Amino acid sequence: MADKKTFYITTPIYYPSAKLHIGNTYTTVAADAVARFKRLTGYDVMFLTGSDEHGQKIQRIAEEKGVSPKEYVDEIVATIKHLWEVMDISYDKYIRTTDDYHIDTVKKIFKKLYDQGDIYKGSYEGWYCTPCESFWTETQLVDGKCPDCGRPVEKAKEEAYFFKMSKYADKLIEYIENHPEFIQPESRKNEMINNFLRPGLQDLCVSRTSFDWGIPVEFDKGHVVYVWIDALSNYISALGYNNEQEKLMEKYWPADVHLVGKDIIRFHTIYWPIMLMALELPLPKQVFGHGWLLVDGGKMSKSKGNVVDPEILVNEFGVDAVRYYLLHEIPFGSDGVFTNEMFIKKTNSDLANDLGNLVSRTVAMVQKYFDGIMPAPKAKEEIDDELIKLALQIPKKVEESVNKYQLPEALEHIWTLIKRSNKYIDETMPWALAKDEDKKDRLATVLYNLSEAIRFISVLLASFLPTTSDKINEKLNVELISWDSLASFDGTRAGSKVQKGDNLFPRIDVEKKLAQLEEIRQKQLKEIEKANQPKMKPLKSEITIDDFDKVDLRVVKVLECEPVKKANKLLKLKVDLGGEVRQVVSGIAKYYKPEELIGKYVILVANLKPVKLRGELSQGMILAASTDDDSKLFTATIPQELPTGSQVR
Ligand code: MSP
C-alpha cells in the first residue's frame, strides 16, 4: 500500500511567562482544527506545539518568586498543557526548549553556523537598566525608559555573537518572489519584502552574556544562545534533527505550515528561512500569519485588567462555544474582537438556535412519530433534491477553505447546510404530515433526510467542534463518520435508535450571564490588585527592648523650614525640642514645600550623632515612611498638639 500523504503543522512555542489568555489560545485552536481536518481527510499528521522557556524575563520572574527558572517553567508549562486539554487540542508532540534533545540540536546548529562563518563575535550596544539588570533595544524602551520598571536607562555594550543575515537576503527575496504561497496572507509578504528585506537586513544578535538562563554556547563560556536560534530550531529538533529523538525529518520536513500570530511573522519569514538556508535545509511550504483577537479595541493586558480567561468561558459555556467563537470571529488575516456580549449572542444564535434546534427538533420528531426508531426513506419528492444536492457540495467547499486556512469561511459553508436544513423543516412541515396516516411514508423520508443532513453536519463539524460532533453522533446513533462517507447521501442507518439527551447548547439568558461574568471579572481584578501590591522588604533581625531603648524618639514642632542651597533634595528645618531649637537637614524636598511643614508636630531621632550634610549641621533625623521606589513619602506626624520633647515609645 502506498504511504499516506503527510502533513506537518506547527504553532509557535509559547513563553511561559504568564497564564495564557484567550488570544494566545487562538493559534493553537486554529492549528488543532486544521490538524484534525487533515487527519479526517486521510493525512498522516504531525501537529507540534510547545513552550519557549529560556531568557532573561523568565529568569527574573523566577528570582522574584524565589525558585529556580526550571521550577518556575515546570509549573507554568503544567498550566499550559492543562489548558490544551481543556480546549481539546490534539497535538502529537509537545516540545519544551528545556528538553535535552532540543538543547543538543541548538548547540550543534550554533556550532555549525559558527564554523562555517555565518556567526561572528562582535558587541551588542543597547540600553541597560541597572536595577533590573537588563538590556533593552531602542525600540523596546517606553518613553525612553525601562519597559519593565519605568526607570531611566543607560547606554551599554556587551560582547555578543551575530548572525550574518545580509549574506542570504538576496537569495531569500528571490525565493519569496518565486514562491507566492510561502507567506500568507499576501499582504504580509509585501510588508516583509518592502519594509525589511529591501531596505537591508541588520545582522541578528544570537548570544548574550548578561544572563545565564539559556542554552550555553559550548565554545565560549559565559555566552548563552539568544532567543530566535533557540526558539525557531524547535520545529526541526522535534523531528530529531541532530539529536537522538526519532528521525522524522525525512517524513515530515519541510513543514506544510507554520501557523503564527502577526507579531512574529518577521521571525518566521526572514530569520528562520535564512537559518534554514545556512543549514542547507528546505524551507517550510508556508508561513501563515493570522490576525489578533482584540479586547476593548486593543491588546489584552494584565495591567489593563481586560484579560479574558478561556477556562472560565469553557466552564460556563462549554469548550465548543469557545472554539466556535475563536474559529469564526478572526477573519482571514485580519483582527477579530472579543466581548462577552458578542460571545454570548453568537453562541445563542449560531449554536443554540441554528444547530441546537435543528438537532433537538429532528430527534424529538423521530421519537414522537416513530418511537425513536430511525425510519427508512420511502417517498422522495422534488423538494428534497435541493437539500441533498447542497449537502453533497459542501464537503468540497469546506476542504477548499481549510486548505487556504480560511476557517471562518469553512464554518460559513457548514452553516449554509444547517440553515438549509432548518428551512427544510419549515417547508415540509413534518407535524402536518404526522396528522395524516397516508403521509406516513413521506414523513419518514423527511425525517430520514434531516437526520442524514445532520450526519453530514456532524462529520463536517468534527474538526472544529469535536465534542459537539460526538454528542450529535450519540443522539442520532450515527455510525458512518468518515470523510468518504460524505460522497453519498445515504449513510444514516434505518432501524437505529435515537436518544434525546440534553440540549447541545442551552439558550443563555444574556443579561444574567453578562452580570455573572462581570462579577467574576471584578473578583479577578481584585486578585490582580492584590498580587500587584509591592512585596514588603524583609524585616531586619530581632532586637531587644534594651536595643530599642537606645533610640531616643521625641516630638518636635517645626518652627522654620527652607531649601538647602545647591542641594535640590534637601530641606533645612529648625525644630523646637522642649524649648531647645535644633537644626535638622532632611531629604524630603521632593515631597514637601517648606511652608507645608511649618507648624507641624513631627518625630525626631533626638540622640543621633550630629553630621554635616552639604555644609549644614544636622542634629537628628525626622522620621518618614516611603515606598520602596521612593515615589511617595510622608513624614510621621502627631495629629494634635503635644508638649515638644514628649517621648515616642
Ligand atoms: N515564544 C514566541 C514564539 C516563538 S516561535 C518559534 C512567542 N510566544 S508568545 O507566547 O508570546 O505568543 C504565542 C502566540 O500567541 C503568537 O503566535 C502570538 O501572536 C499569539 N497571540 C498573543 N496574543 C494574541 C491575541 N490577542 N490574539 C491572537 N493571537 C495572539 O511569541
Residues whose N, C-alpha, C, O or C-beta is under 5 A from the ligand:
A	BS01	MSP	P12 I13 Y14 Y15 G23 N24 Y26 T27 D52 A231 L232 V260 G261 K262 D263 I264 G291 W292 L293
